[in-house]
Amino acid sequence: MQNPAEDRPRTFPVRIWRGDANGAFQQFDVPRHASQTVLDVVTHVQRHLDPSLAYRYACRVGMCGSCAMTVNGKARWTCRTHVDTVAVDGTLEIAPLNHLPILRDLVVDMAPFFDKWAAARGQFSATATRRDDFAKVSPSSPARRAIDATIECIGCGVCYASCDVVEWKPDYLGPAALNRAWTLVNDVRDGDGVARLRAIAADGGCQSCHTHQSCTRSCPKHLSPTASIAGLKRLVARAAMKGTL
Amino acid sequence: MDARAPLAAGAAMRGVRYAAWRFVLQRASAAVLALCVVVHLATIIFAVRHGLTAGAIVARMQASAFWPAFYVVFVIAVAIHAPLGLRTIADEWLSLRGRATDVALAAIALVLLGGGLYAVASLAG
């Protein structure tokens, strides 16, 4: 006969941000399970302890990028973060992403983040029409290989929330938008190169990056926005000296 | 730029070019300073080991055109690099930006340039 108390899973304390920017942390005791993710923890709280908790997720498997939060001080995908790997003294502190307006609890307004993608001319601008033949791009060309290194960004905002320069200079475009701009700069089918270069060379553009590499260290896809921004800096410097900006 | 484009767009384009040139000048002056600082420090260490006197320094500065020219380049690089770095610090840490800040930084650049060149001229006799 087992002791019923031993059947009950042990719990651990989790502090979760509640309210808007003026809110505070609220503590919950959450049952501890093997292979438990931080998203599992938040979901348990919402389903069993406080249904008013607001948070955002969709795929649960690291594809959509919507569940990013600040876990024990660092921006992470909660769905791909095991409690085992991040708990400090057996506790978790879960907050919304940094550098974005808090809507409620763990949900931030991503609009400023994507507005900066638009400001960096992150939209593809086609030069061909449907009547033209397919563009032939060699997979081994340097430009296409540069795109390979950047294209997997899913816009989760972890790099943006981890960037010191975004904190110090709120109009800085940020690593994700600049990584997107570098992707399109290398796309031979795109026709918006000069306008894009001007957009990312303005005050708050790629030159503002201090190469701290927090974006590169935090990127869950293991991309290097720092390398993309360095590429943009070289282009801007060359264009300034050639007088083509 | 289209000649019919509004004046505001022209000002924005100038802003982009200034931003790009600030970046180029900061990096280029940093490269010059990296070399100058190494030569300057090596010279000081060499001079100290061989008995540093004010007379020896003045004599070296007046012996050839190399050292005055070297320090003129050094001073110009400092006058470019330091205000641009301060501009970033003022922007990011103090939220100071705009015309008044740029005027103050230009004044700092002129003080560094004037003071540095005056010192070089005085030593070079």
Interface residues (C-beta under 8 A of the other chain):
Chain A: V165 W168 K169 R198 A201 A202 D203 G205 Q207 S208 K233 V236 A237 A239 A240 M241 L245
Chain B: A12 M13 G15 V16 R17 A19 A20 W21 R22 F23 V24 R27 T88 D91 E92 W93
